């Protein structure tokens, strides 16, 4: 599950923060050792342990982390997430980068978990989208998985989603699907976005593998489920919220894609507290 670009992403984040050197940490004696802990001020789902570990692995100086919660574990406010001990300068230099990863990814995992719980007992699975922060897509999609959700395509290279503008440019749904099959004959997932029941039928006739219902009302979703009758999976998309997710799931759709999981991030409030010298 660990993203392949973990080392690269952390290195870039550290370089962005440290630049030619941490001037504040230089105030601390080189050999000073300290004990610290990371505490959550919010309830939520913890995500980002590999990123925190990588931050301190890449910094010069010894730091040892003892994790007190598992990746994906739900915690209450006030819970100690981990204990750290090591060189004070390394702890101080890595503090903000480590917390940035941990609080952001925990926020995504927490939001995803809320939606997953809402649709529990239905057939619907929660999906993310490509609405991610540039350079952090694999990290954010990792957090969605930790929160119990599922990844849509990772990018433009591992799946074909034929949307409104593709349909207009290609000259219709049937033509777009035909070109997709010719372009990638071994691809097992060609998805078509539709905006009404007429386009839904066109997508079915064209042989789409998955059909996305874009901003359908609940009534139209129910009609779409009846029309498709299980021949292909249906994905509901567009303005999904905590208030509407359960009702959407109960229409019988297979997937619900939610851009806000990685677009409207509310980070978990975390802090690192120094407890004294070792």
C-alpha positions in Angstrom: 0.0 0.0 0.0 2.9 2.4 0.5 3.2 4.8 -2.4 6.2 4.3 -4.7 7.1 8.0 -4.6 7.3 8.2 -0.8 11.1 8.9 -0.7 10.9 11.5 -3.4 7.9 13.3 -2.0 9.4 13.5 1.5 12.8 14.7 0.1 11.1 17.4 -1.8 9.1 18.6 1.2 12.2 18.7 3.4 14.2 20.6 0.7 11.3 23.1 0.5 11.3 23.7 4.2 15.0 23.5 5.1 16.6 25.1 2.0 20.3 25.7 2.6 19.9 25.0 6.3 17.6 25.2 9.4 18.8 28.5 11.1 16.5 28.0 14.2 17.7 24.4 14.9 21.3 25.7 14.7 20.7 27.4 18.0 20.6 24.0 19.7 23.7 22.2 20.9 24.7 19.6 18.4 24.7 16.7 20.8 21.6 17.5 22.8 19.0 14.7 23.0 15.3 15.2 23.7 12.1 13.3 24.2 8.9 14.4 22.4 5.4 13.1 21.6 2.8 13.8 18.9 -0.7 14.3 20.3 -4.0 14.6 18.4 -6.3 17.4 19.5 -9.1 16.1 17.3 -10.9 12.8 17.0 -10.2 11.1 13.7 -8.4 8.3 11.7 -4.6 8.4 11.9 -2.8 8.1 8.5 0.7 9.0 7.5 3.0 6.9 9.7 5.3 6.0 6.7 5.7 9.6 5.8 6.7 10.7 9.4 9.2 7.8 9.6 10.7 8.8 6.2 11.1 12.4 7.3 13.3 11.5 10.2 15.1 8.8 8.3 16.2 11.4 5.8 17.4 13.9 8.3 21.0 13.7 9.8 21.0 12.6 13.4 19.4 9.7 15.3 15.6 9.8 15.9 13.6 6.8 17.2 9.8 6.7 16.9 7.6 4.5 19.0 4.1 4.4 17.5 1.2 4.0 20.0 -1.5 3.8 17.3 -1.8 1.7 14.1 -2.2 3.2 10.7 -5.9 3.6 10.0 -6.8 3.5 13.7 -9.5 5.8 15.0 -8.4 8.0 17.9 -10.1 10.4 20.4 -8.9 13.9 21.0 -6.0 14.0 23.4 -4.6 10.6 22.2 -0.8 10.3 22.1 0.0 9.1 18.6 3.7 8.4 19.0 6.7 9.0 21.2 10.0 10.3 19.7 13.5 10.4 21.1 16.7 11.5 19.5 18.8 14.5 18.6 16.9 17.7 19.5 18.0 19.5 16.3 16.6 16.6 14.1 13.3 16.6 16.0 13.0 20.4 15.5 14.0 20.4 11.9 11.6 17.6 11.0 8.7 18.6 13.2 6.7 20.7 10.7 7.2 18.5 7.7 6.3 15.4 9.6 3.2 17.0 11.1 2.1 18.4 7.7 2.1 15.0 6.2 0.5 13.3 9.2 -2.3 15.9 9.7 -3.2 16.2 6.0 -3.3 12.5 5.3 -5.2 11.9 8.6 -7.7 14.5 7.5 -8.3 12.7 4.2 -8.6 9.3 5.9 -11.0 10.7 8.5 -13.3 12.2 5.8 -13.2 9.1 3.8 -14.1 7.0 6.8 -17.2 9.1 7.5 -18.5 8.4 4.0 -17.6 4.7 4.2 -19.6 4.4 7.4 -22.6 6.2 5.9 -22.9 3.7 3.1 -22.3 0.7 5.2 -24.8 -2.1 4.4 -25.3 -1.0 0.8 -23.4 -2.2 -2.3 -21.9 1.2 -2.9 -18.1 1.8 -2.5 -16.6 5.2 -2.0 -14.1 6.4 -4.7 -11.7 9.3 -4.9 -11.1 11.4 -8.0 -8.1 13.2 -9.6 -8.9 16.4 -7.7 -5.7 16.2 -5.7 -2.9 18.5 -4.7 -0.2 18.6 -7.4 2.7 16.3 -6.4 0.8 14.6 -3.6 -1.7 12.4 -5.6 -0.3 9.0 -4.6 -0.1 10.1 -0.9 -3.6 11.4 -0.9 -5.0 8.3 -2.6 -3.1 6.2 -0.1 -4.9 8.1 2.6 -8.3 7.4 1.0 -7.4 3.6 1.1 -6.4 3.9 4.7 -9.8 5.5 5.4 -11.6 2.5 3.8 -12.3 4.0 0.4 -11.1 2.9 -3.0 -9.1 4.6 -5.7 -10.5 5.6 -9.1 -7.8 5.7 -11.7 -4.5 7.1 -10.6 -4.1 9.3 -13.6 -4.8 9.7 -17.3 -2.6 6.7 -18.1 -4.3 3.8 -16.3 -7.9 4.1 -17.4 -10.2 5.9 -19.9 -13.0 8.1 -18.7 -14.9 9.6 -21.6 -16.4 12.8 -20.4 -18.6 15.5 -21.9 -15.8 17.3 -23.8 -14.3 14.0 -25.1 -17.8 13.1 -26.4 -18.2 16.5 -28.1 -14.7 16.3 -29.6 -15.0 12.7 -30.8 -18.5 13.2 -32.3 -20.6 11.2 -30.0 -20.5 8.4 -27.3 -20.4 5.5 -29.8 -17.5 7.1 -31.7 -15.6 7.9 -28.5 -15.9 4.3 -27.2 -14.9 2.8 -30.5 -11.8 5.0 -30.6 -11.0 4.0 -27.0 -11.2 0.3 -27.9 -8.9 0.8 -30.9 -6.4 2.8 -28.8 -6.2 0.4 -25.9 -7.7 -2.9 -26.9 -6.4 -4.7 -23.7 -7.8 -2.1 -21.4 -10.6 -3.7 -19.3 -12.2 -0.4 -18.1 -13.6 2.1 -20.5 -15.9 4.4 -18.5 -18.4 6.9 -20.0 -19.9 9.9 -18.2 -23.6 10.5 -19.0 -25.9 13.4 -18.1 -29.3 11.9 -18.9 -31.1 8.6 -19.5 -30.7 8.9 -23.3 -27.0 9.1 -23.0 -27.1 6.2 -20.6 -28.7 4.0 -23.3 -26.1 5.2 -25.8 -23.3 4.2 -23.5 -24.8 0.8 -22.9 -25.2 0.3 -26.6 -21.6 1.4 -27.2 -20.3 -1.3 -24.8 -19.0 0.9 -22.0 -17.5 -1.1 -19.1 -18.6 1.5 -16.4 -21.1 4.3 -16.6 -20.8 7.5 -14.5 -24.1 9.2 -13.7 -23.2 12.9 -13.6 -25.4 15.0 -11.2 -28.4 12.7 -11.6 -31.3 13.2 -9.2 -32.2 10.3 -6.9 -35.2 9.5 -9.0 -33.1 9.3 -12.2 -30.4 7.2 -10.4 -33.1 4.7 -9.5 -34.3 4.6 -13.1 -30.7 4.2 -14.3 -30.2 1.3 -12.0 -33.4 -0.4 -13.3 -32.4 0.3 -16.9 -28.9 -1.1 -16.6 -30.1 -4.1 -14.5 -26.6 -5.1 -13.4 -25.1 -5.3 -16.9 -22.4 -2.8 -16.0 -21.4 -1.0 -12.8 -22.8 2.5 -12.2 -20.9 5.3 -10.6 -22.7 8.3 -9.1 -20.8 11.6 -9.2 -21.4 15.3 -8.5 -22.0 17.3 -5.3 -22.0 14.3 -3.0 -22.1 15.3 0.7 -22.4 13.6 4.1 -26.1 14.6 3.9 -26.8 12.9 0.6 -24.4 9.9 0.5 -26.7 7.4 2.1 -29.6 8.2 -0.1 -27.4 7.9 -3.2 -26.1 4.6 -2.0 -29.6 3.3 -1.4 -30.5 3.8 -5.1 -28.4 0.7 -5.9 -25.4 2.3 -7.6 -22.1 0.5 -7.3 -19.7 3.4 -6.7 -19.9 7.0 -5.4 -17.0 9.2 -6.4 -16.3 12.2 -4.1 -13.9 15.0 -5.1 -14.1 16.7 -1.7 -12.2 13.8 -0.1 -9.0 15.2 -1.5 -10.1 18.7 -2.5 -11.7 20.1 0.6 -9.2 18.8 3.2 -9.7 19.5 6.9 -6.5 18.5 8.5 -6.5 16.7 11.9 -5.2 19.1 14.6 -1.9 17.5 15.7 1.0 18.9 17.8 4.5 17.8 18.8 5.4 18.5 22.4 8.9 18.3 23.8 8.9 16.6 27.2 12.5 17.3 28.1 16.1 16.2 27.6 17.2 12.5 27.6 
